[in-house]
Amino acid sequence: MGGPVSANDELPWTAPLLELLRNAVRQDVPVIGHCLGGQLMSRAFGGTVRSNPVREIGWGEVRVADNGVAREWLGALQSFQTFQWHGETFSIPPGATRVLEGEHCANQAFALGRHLAMQCHVEMTPELVRTLLSTGGDEIRQHKKSPAVQPPAEIEKDLEPRLDRLHEVADRIYDRWSEGLSRG
């Protein structure tokens, strides 16, 4: 999931977590990462994490990439509104395929076989959004000139219907991802 640290921070848990990700993929255990988790997945498999040219906070459109892997994950869906809260982005690691892209952040998701890394947040709930808003006000004020940072009132506008539509996408992603989980 997301978090306030950078995937580039060399914390006591960073190296063991990167190896855990590599080991899970070697053993074909499905892995999914959201935001910081997606960035860590990129690093684990040879990608890089760097500052994104534009900070993204709030709602934004992502497009489904025009390739077979993206269609396997998202079907005929062309684009959708998702939740964003990040200042860094990942590169697509060797052997992976871009699944989602955005105007302000080119790499919104990649797939590496049955493993999926996302920059965007499809897992949001009203409580999560409101918690981020209550703890992240300084970050919003600091980056309010970014074309992809919305004020809290805009983020909360029509929150329930926005989340309902986002959860339809999330259900598709999680259903596809969970196909690889062992039922034993």
C-alpha beads as a LAMMPS data file, in Angstrom:
LAMMPS data file: protein, C-alpha beads

184 atoms
183 bonds

1 atom types
1 bond types

-500.0 500.0 xlo xhi
-500.0 500.0 ylo yhi
-500.0 500.0 zlo zhi

Masses

1 110.0

Atoms # bond

1 1 1 0.000 0.000 0.000
2 1 1 0.997 3.626 0.065
3 1 1 3.111 5.348 2.661
4 1 1 4.949 8.544 3.531
5 1 1 8.443 7.205 2.780
6 1 1 10.208 6.870 -0.559
7 1 1 10.845 3.513 -2.164
8 1 1 14.434 4.770 -2.436
9 1 1 14.833 5.173 1.329
10 1 1 17.262 2.575 2.646
11 1 1 15.345 1.678 5.785
12 1 1 15.980 -1.479 7.841
13 1 1 13.097 -3.257 6.108
14 1 1 13.755 -2.126 2.502
15 1 1 16.288 -4.777 1.389
16 1 1 14.397 -7.680 3.031
17 1 1 11.133 -6.494 1.467
18 1 1 12.671 -6.218 -2.010
19 1 1 13.987 -9.766 -1.641
20 1 1 10.581 -10.959 -0.383
21 1 1 8.992 -9.519 -3.535
22 1 1 11.578 -11.201 -5.779
23 1 1 11.138 -14.499 -3.957
24 1 1 7.337 -14.375 -4.244
25 1 1 7.599 -13.834 -8.001
26 1 1 10.207 -16.622 -8.320
27 1 1 7.755 -18.930 -6.540
28 1 1 4.868 -17.636 -8.689
29 1 1 2.956 -16.268 -5.691
30 1 1 0.782 -13.413 -7.027
31 1 1 1.954 -9.989 -5.835
32 1 1 0.072 -6.700 -6.050
33 1 1 1.366 -3.270 -5.059
34 1 1 -0.398 0.052 -4.617
35 1 1 1.566 3.336 -4.832
36 1 1 4.602 2.757 -2.584
37 1 1 4.060 -0.973 -3.076
38 1 1 4.130 -0.519 -6.852
39 1 1 7.275 1.579 -6.586
40 1 1 8.955 -1.103 -4.468
41 1 1 7.949 -3.721 -7.035
42 1 1 9.560 -1.645 -9.774
43 1 1 12.789 -1.426 -7.778
44 1 1 12.728 -5.129 -6.944
45 1 1 12.606 -6.083 -10.624
46 1 1 15.148 -3.656 -12.043
47 1 1 13.156 -0.453 -12.456
48 1 1 13.809 2.905 -10.854
49 1 1 11.830 5.308 -8.694
50 1 1 12.222 9.041 -9.128
51 1 1 10.414 12.286 -8.496
52 1 1 7.386 12.681 -10.752
53 1 1 7.382 15.982 -12.680
54 1 1 3.900 16.727 -11.308
55 1 1 2.592 15.903 -7.846
56 1 1 -0.795 14.156 -8.054
57 1 1 -3.299 14.438 -5.212
58 1 1 -6.980 13.797 -5.804
59 1 1 -8.975 12.380 -8.679
60 1 1 -7.520 11.923 -12.128
61 1 1 -8.094 9.943 -15.264
62 1 1 -5.881 7.023 -16.228
63 1 1 -5.978 5.327 -19.607
64 1 1 -5.737 1.613 -20.198
65 1 1 -2.665 0.948 -22.361
66 1 1 -3.283 -0.390 -25.848
67 1 1 -1.828 -3.871 -25.498
68 1 1 -2.978 -7.420 -24.842
69 1 1 -1.681 -7.556 -21.274
70 1 1 -3.688 -4.465 -20.320
71 1 1 -6.803 -5.977 -21.898
72 1 1 -6.255 -9.187 -19.901
73 1 1 -6.381 -7.111 -16.721
74 1 1 -9.070 -4.570 -17.635
75 1 1 -11.041 -5.963 -20.580
76 1 1 -12.607 -3.398 -22.879
77 1 1 -12.282 -0.559 -20.373
78 1 1 -10.570 2.429 -22.021
79 1 1 -10.085 4.775 -19.053
80 1 1 -11.353 5.546 -15.579
81 1 1 -11.100 8.083 -12.762
82 1 1 -8.842 6.932 -9.969
83 1 1 -7.473 8.333 -6.758
84 1 1 -3.895 9.646 -6.631
85 1 1 -1.590 10.740 -3.841
86 1 1 2.051 10.675 -4.871
87 1 1 5.076 12.753 -5.725
88 1 1 7.254 9.952 -7.111
89 1 1 6.830 7.496 -9.942
90 1 1 8.351 4.235 -11.133
91 1 1 9.804 3.058 -14.409
92 1 1 8.550 -0.113 -16.070
93 1 1 11.083 -2.826 -15.169
94 1 1 12.561 -5.169 -17.793
95 1 1 10.095 -7.863 -18.843
96 1 1 7.047 -5.994 -17.525
97 1 1 4.294 -4.333 -19.570
98 1 1 2.636 -0.972 -18.969
99 1 1 -1.059 -1.459 -18.151
100 1 1 -2.175 2.069 -17.173
101 1 1 -0.899 5.523 -18.128
102 1 1 -1.830 9.063 -17.208
103 1 1 -1.412 12.631 -18.379
104 1 1 0.785 13.704 -15.485
105 1 1 2.358 10.346 -14.682
106 1 1 3.089 8.098 -17.642
107 1 1 3.498 4.877 -15.656
108 1 1 0.365 4.255 -13.625
109 1 1 0.533 0.448 -13.594
110 1 1 2.552 -2.447 -14.966
111 1 1 2.090 -6.195 -15.055
112 1 1 4.807 -8.781 -14.762
113 1 1 2.935 -11.975 -15.529
114 1 1 0.308 -12.421 -12.800
115 1 1 1.865 -9.659 -10.673
116 1 1 0.544 -6.092 -10.791
117 1 1 2.089 -2.823 -9.607
118 1 1 0.014 0.372 -9.519
119 1 1 0.945 3.981 -8.889
120 1 1 -2.710 4.941 -8.507
121 1 1 -5.033 3.937 -5.681
122 1 1 -7.999 1.736 -6.617
123 1 1 -8.410 0.493 -3.038
124 1 1 -9.796 3.709 -1.556
125 1 1 -12.716 3.926 0.850
126 1 1 -14.422 7.041 2.245
127 1 1 -12.486 6.553 5.497
128 1 1 -9.135 6.286 3.727
129 1 1 -9.784 9.415 1.658
130 1 1 -10.853 11.401 4.703
131 1 1 -7.862 10.178 6.723
132 1 1 -5.482 11.284 3.985
133 1 1 -7.209 14.656 3.829
134 1 1 -7.014 15.119 7.598
135 1 1 -3.312 14.227 7.737
136 1 1 -2.179 15.593 4.364
137 1 1 -3.456 19.156 4.405
138 1 1 0.047 20.620 4.552
139 1 1 1.092 18.630 1.486
140 1 1 -1.948 19.852 -0.456
141 1 1 -1.241 23.479 0.503
142 1 1 2.450 23.113 -0.340
143 1 1 1.712 21.760 -3.836
144 1 1 -1.532 23.591 -4.639
145 1 1 -0.021 25.052 -7.837
146 1 1 0.398 21.596 -9.340
147 1 1 -2.127 21.012 -12.139
148 1 1 -2.944 17.641 -10.579
149 1 1 -3.445 18.627 -6.932
150 1 1 -7.050 19.247 -5.968
151 1 1 -8.337 21.120 -2.924
152 1 1 -10.022 18.965 -0.261
153 1 1 -13.523 20.127 -1.231
154 1 1 -12.967 18.914 -4.797
155 1 1 -11.559 15.605 -3.608
156 1 1 -14.615 15.023 -1.391
157 1 1 -17.143 16.181 -4.012
158 1 1 -19.361 13.249 -5.061
159 1 1 -17.084 10.963 -3.067
160 1 1 -19.471 8.019 -2.737
161 1 1 -20.403 7.798 -6.464
162 1 1 -16.758 8.247 -7.468
163 1 1 -15.712 5.446 -5.127
164 1 1 -18.540 3.212 -6.357
165 1 1 -17.249 3.557 -9.932
166 1 1 -13.659 3.043 -8.784
167 1 1 -14.631 -0.097 -6.873
168 1 1 -16.047 -1.592 -10.082
169 1 1 -12.580 -1.264 -11.590
170 1 1 -10.907 -2.486 -8.400
171 1 1 -13.169 -5.553 -8.360
172 1 1 -12.076 -6.429 -11.888
173 1 1 -8.388 -5.976 -11.005
174 1 1 -8.617 -7.958 -7.764
175 1 1 -10.661 -10.718 -9.414
176 1 1 -8.014 -11.053 -12.149
177 1 1 -5.187 -10.978 -9.610
178 1 1 -6.829 -13.479 -7.282
179 1 1 -7.205 -16.043 -10.104
180 1 1 -3.587 -16.965 -9.371
181 1 1 -4.062 -17.513 -5.642
182 1 1 -4.037 -21.044 -4.363
183 1 1 -7.406 -22.269 -3.142
184 1 1 -5.849 -25.080 -1.099

Bonds

1 1 1 2
2 1 2 3
3 1 3 4
4 1 4 5
5 1 5 6
6 1 6 7
7 1 7 8
8 1 8 9
9 1 9 10
10 1 10 11
11 1 11 12
12 1 12 13
13 1 13 14
14 1 14 15
15 1 15 16
16 1 16 17
17 1 17 18
18 1 18 19
19 1 19 20
20 1 20 21
21 1 21 22
22 1 22 23
23 1 23 24
24 1 24 25
25 1 25 26
26 1 26 27
27 1 27 28
28 1 28 29
29 1 29 30
30 1 30 31
31 1 31 32
32 1 32 33
33 1 33 34
34 1 34 35
35 1 35 36
36 1 36 37
37 1 37 38
38 1 38 39
39 1 39 40
40 1 40 41
41 1 41 42
42 1 42 43
43 1 43 44
44 1 44 45
45 1 45 46
46 1 46 47
47 1 47 48
48 1 48 49
49 1 49 50
50 1 50 51
51 1 51 52
52 1 52 53
53 1 53 54
54 1 54 55
55 1 55 56
56 1 56 57
57 1 57 58
58 1 58 59
59 1 59 60
60 1 60 61
61 1 61 62
62 1 62 63
63 1 63 64
64 1 64 65
65 1 65 66
66 1 66 67
67 1 67 68
68 1 68 69
69 1 69 70
70 1 70 71
71 1 71 72
72 1 72 73
73 1 73 74
74 1 74 75
75 1 75 76
76 1 76 77
77 1 77 78
78 1 78 79
79 1 79 80
80 1 80 81
81 1 81 82
82 1 82 83
83 1 83 84
84 1 84 85
85 1 85 86
86 1 86 87
87 1 87 88
88 1 88 89
89 1 89 90
90 1 90 91
91 1 91 92
92 1 92 93
93 1 93 94
94 1 94 95
95 1 95 96
96 1 96 97
97 1 97 98
98 1 98 99
99 1 99 100
100 1 100 101
101 1 101 102
102 1 102 103
103 1 103 104
104 1 104 105
105 1 105 106
106 1 106 107
107 1 107 108
108 1 108 109
109 1 109 110
110 1 110 111
111 1 111 112
112 1 112 113
113 1 113 114
114 1 114 115
115 1 115 116
116 1 116 117
117 1 117 118
118 1 118 119
119 1 119 120
120 1 120 121
121 1 121 122
122 1 122 123
123 1 123 124
124 1 124 125
125 1 125 126
126 1 126 127
127 1 127 128
128 1 128 129
129 1 129 130
130 1 130 131
131 1 131 132
132 1 132 133
133 1 133 134
134 1 134 135
135 1 135 136
136 1 136 137
137 1 137 138
138 1 138 139
139 1 139 140
140 1 140 141
141 1 141 142
142 1 142 143
143 1 143 144
144 1 144 145
145 1 145 146
146 1 146 147
147 1 147 148
148 1 148 149
149 1 149 150
150 1 150 151
151 1 151 152
152 1 152 153
153 1 153 154
154 1 154 155
155 1 155 156
156 1 156 157
157 1 157 158
158 1 158 159
159 1 159 160
160 1 160 161
161 1 161 162
162 1 162 163
163 1 163 164
164 1 164 165
165 1 165 166
166 1 166 167
167 1 167 168
168 1 168 169
169 1 169 170
170 1 170 171
171 1 171 172
172 1 172 173
173 1 173 174
174 1 174 175
175 1 175 176
176 1 176 177
177 1 177 178
178 1 178 179
179 1 179 180
180 1 180 181
181 1 181 182
182 1 182 183
183 1 183 184
